[in-house]
Amino acid sequence: MERVTLEFPEAMIVHRHPLSVRITDMNYGRHLAHDAVVTLLAEARAQAFAALSCPEWDMGGYPSVVADLSVTFQREARFPDALVIETAVPDPEGKALVVYHRILNHRQEPVATARVTLLLIDTTARKPVAIPSELTRALDAARGD
């Protein structure tokens, strides 16, 4: 079976968000469900960009949309496990903003790793735009660049 391979760019971490597995995040196998992982990633990403003063609905004047998402699962998590979601953002290229997430358990072991590609959209022209310099500066500051 071919699997997606994702390398988490640790040097590009901009935020860490603690949370716990909720009972509503569980599936019939009694572990963290894949759809709940997507929800937890969205929460962590929103928190990360809010901490950068660039909320996802106003990133330099443009809202973001998810263009693609890949997730690999490494371990199970169960209610009420304490987790941390790390968010890393490499330097933007062109019109794409790639965001990586890594969910860690209390032993600092990866539960899941994800890659999300965001596009910022000019809602009038209905087209993607280049990543605004203010977002690039905020990312650089968060990474200590």
N, C-alpha and C positions, 0 to 999 in steps of 0.2 A: 504494500500500500504506500503510495506516495503521500508525504506529509509536507505541509508548508513549513518552512524554516524561517524564523524571525530572530534577528540579532538585536537585542536591546542595547541602545547606545548610552551606556551609563554616564559618560562624560557630558551628556546633553540634558541631564535631569533639570527640570525647572520647578517641579512641585512634588510633594508627597501628601497623599490624602488618606487618613485613617478612617476605617469604617468597619462594620461588623456584618456578617452574614445574617440576614433576617429570615425568619421562618417562611416568609413569602418568597424567598429566593431559592427554596428547595424544590427538587423535582421528585419523581417517583422512586428514583434510586437513593433518595435521602441525602443528596449532595447538591452543591451549588449548580443550578441549572444554566444552560448555555444562554438562554434569553435574559436571565438575570445578570449574567456577566456583562452583556452589552449595556444593560441599564446602569450597572455600577461603573463601567468605563465612561459612559456619558456623564455621570455625576462627577467623577474625578476630573474629566476634561473641563467641564464647566467651572469647577472649583479652581483648577489650575489657571485658566485664562482670566477668571475673575480676579485672582490674586495678582495677575499681571496688569490689571486695569484694562483688559481687552476682552470683555465678555463676548461669547460666541455670536451674539446677535448684533454686535457693533464692534467689529475688529477694524479699526481705522475707518469707520463709516460704512462698513459692509458686513452683512450677515454671512455666516459660514454654513456650508452644507457638506454632508458626508458624501464623498464620491466613491470610496470603497473601504472595506473593513476586512481584516484577516485576524483570526484568533487561533492560537495554539494553546492546548490545555496540557499542563504538566502534572498537576496533583488535584486531588479532591479537596474541597472545603465544605464544611458543614455548619449548620446553626449551632451555636452562636459565635463561631470563630472570629477572632479579631484579625483584620487584614489591613494592609497598606497598599495603596495603588500609587506607584511612581509614574510620573509623566515626563517624558523626554521629547524634546523637539529639536531635530537637527536644523541647520541653516536652510531656510526656504529656498526653493529653486523655481523660478518662473512663477506660475500661478498656483502651484500646489504647496500646501502646508502639510507635511507629514508629521504625524503625532504617534509616538510609541507609548504604550502603557505596559506596566508589569505589575501583576497582582502578587503580593508576597504574603505568606502566612506568618504566624507569630515566631516561627523559627527562621524567618528570612528566606524560606524556600519558595521558588516560583510556583504559583497556582496556575497562572495563565499569562501569556504575553500577547499583545495585540499591536497591530499597525493600522492606523486610520489616516486616510488622505482627505483633507478638507480643501474645499475651494471657497473663495470669497466671491460673492456674487453682486454685481451691479444690478439691482432689482429693476431699474428702469430699462436698461439695455438687455437684461436677462442673460448676461454673459459673465464668465469668470474674469477677475481683475488680478493684476500683479499684487503681491503681498506688500502692504503699506510699510514704509520705513519705520513708523512708530511701533509697529508690531515687532519688527526685526530688532529694534533697539531694546524693547522690553524683554525679548527672549535673551538677547546678549547679556543684559543686566542680571537676569535671573540665573543664568549659567555662570556668571562671573567672568565673562569674556571681556 
